[in-house]
Amino acid sequence: MKNTNKITGTGKIITTLSIVTLAVAAVGLSACKKKEEDATGPMEELGKKMDEKLDKVGEKIDEQADKVEKKIEDVGKEIEKGANKVKEKVADGADKVSKKLRDEPKENDANK
């Protein structure tokens, strides 16, 4: 028996169709791939602009937060000053009451 590799008419058609299909698929797939420098589409541009705007907004928020923090520190210092004044007044009042209480028994002894 002779074993020969013969491609029949149907085999030729199938082989040709397979080659053509592979060639079309290769061309189609290579057409889908974009180069890096050409990859800037409208959505990517929009994304970049949004990133820039968000960065600017973040900077403004940080600036305002710093201003608020300084105001809070200033208010805290004013509250501390006020609290110290109140403490001094209470201490002065307590001293006066204490002195009066000490002097009262002497006045009562003198009146007897």
Residue pairs with C-beta under 8 A, 6 or more apart in sequence:
7 15
